[in-house]
Amino acid sequence: MKSQGMLISAFAFALVIAIFAVINVEQVEVNFMFAKTSTPLILVILVSTLLGGLTVGLFGMLRIFKLQRQVKTLEKSVAEQAEQSEPFEATFASDAGPNANAGTALVSDTQWEEESADNGNALVEKDRKE
């Protein structure tokens, strides 16, 4: 949708420039600092617009290539960091033992309550024996 809007805007701009150029057909003197020439104003307008568009397009493409290169280098960096972290994670997981999943529930609430009740009963029975 965005590209369609840009395309329509470009065509509208080109139409306005073309109409403006066709209205201005008289001869004008153009000074190039080292030479002077007399050309129709329509050519001056169209060539200036074309050169401006090409310049903007060139700078836009240059920026896109720069950003693509930056994305590639960042993706390589992320891949290298992931490779470096895999041995660490494996070592950490083996050192942590069976409860390596810290932060996750290993025992459901009902199991916890049953174990707590059993431990409580065991303590009460231990006190009675003494």
C-alpha positions in Angstrom: 0.0 0.0 0.0 2.8 2.4 0.9 4.6 1.7 -2.4 1.5 2.3 -4.4 1.1 5.7 -2.7 4.7 6.5 -3.5 4.2 5.5 -7.1 1.0 7.6 -7.5 2.8 10.6 -5.9 5.7 10.2 -8.3 3.4 10.1 -11.3 1.5 13.2 -10.0 4.8 15.1 -9.5 6.0 14.1 -13.0 2.7 15.3 -14.4 3.0 18.7 -12.7 6.6 19.1 -13.9 5.6 18.1 -17.4 2.7 20.6 -17.5 5.0 23.3 -16.0 7.7 22.6 -18.6 5.2 22.6 -21.6 3.9 26.0 -20.5 7.4 27.5 -20.4 8.8 27.0 -23.9 10.6 30.3 -24.6 14.3 30.5 -25.0 16.5 31.3 -22.0 20.2 31.9 -21.6 22.0 29.4 -19.3 25.3 30.3 -17.8 27.5 27.3 -17.0 30.3 29.5 -15.6 32.6 28.6 -18.5 30.1 28.9 -21.3 26.8 30.5 -22.1 24.1 28.9 -24.2 20.6 29.6 -25.3 18.2 26.7 -24.8 14.4 26.3 -24.5 13.2 26.6 -20.9 11.4 23.2 -21.2 14.7 21.4 -21.6 16.2 23.3 -18.6 13.3 22.3 -16.4 13.2 18.6 -17.6 17.0 18.1 -17.3 17.1 19.8 -13.9 14.3 17.6 -12.6 15.8 14.5 -14.1 19.3 15.2 -12.5 17.7 16.0 -9.2 15.7 12.8 -9.2 18.8 10.7 -10.2 20.8 12.4 -7.4 18.2 11.7 -4.8 17.8 8.1 -6.0 21.6 7.6 -5.9 21.9 8.8 -2.4 18.9 6.6 -1.4 20.5 3.5 -2.9 23.8 4.3 -1.3 22.0 4.5 2.1 20.2 1.2 1.5 23.5 -0.6 0.6 25.1 0.8 3.7 22.2 -0.4 5.9 22.2 -3.8 4.3 25.9 -4.1 5.0 25.3 -3.1 8.6 22.5 -5.7 8.9 24.8 -8.5 7.6 27.6 -7.6 10.1 25.1 -7.5 12.9 23.6 -10.9 11.9 27.2 -12.3 11.9 27.8 -10.9 15.3 24.6 -12.4 16.7 25.5 -15.8 15.2 29.0 -15.7 16.7 27.6 -14.8 20.1 25.1 -17.6 19.9 27.9 -20.0 19.1 29.9 -18.8 22.0 27.0 -19.0 24.4 26.1 -22.7 23.5 29.1 -24.2 25.4 28.4 -22.0 28.4 24.8 -22.9 28.5 25.7 -26.6 28.2 28.2 -26.3 31.0 25.7 -24.4 33.2 23.0 -27.0 32.5 25.3 -29.9 33.5 26.5 -28.1 36.7 23.0 -27.2 37.8 22.0 -30.8 38.2 18.4 -32.1 37.9 16.9 -28.7 38.9 18.5 -26.9 35.9 15.3 -25.2 35.0 15.5 -22.4 37.5 12.4 -20.2 37.5 10.1 -22.9 36.2 7.7 -24.8 38.3 9.0 -28.3 38.8 6.3 -29.4 41.3 2.6 -28.6 40.9 0.8 -26.9 43.7 -1.1 -30.0 44.8 2.1 -32.0 44.9 3.7 -29.3 47.0 0.8 -29.2 49.4 0.9 -33.0 49.8 4.6 -33.1 50.4 4.3 -30.2 52.9 1.5 -32.1 54.7 3.6 -35.3 54.7 6.6 -33.4 56.1 4.4 -31.8 58.7 2.9 -35.1 59.7 6.4 -36.6 59.9 7.5 -33.8 62.2 4.5 -34.3 64.4 5.1 -38.0 64.6 8.8 -37.4 65.3 7.8 -35.1 68.3 5.5 -37.8 69.6 8.2 -40.4 69.6 10.5 -38.3 71.6 
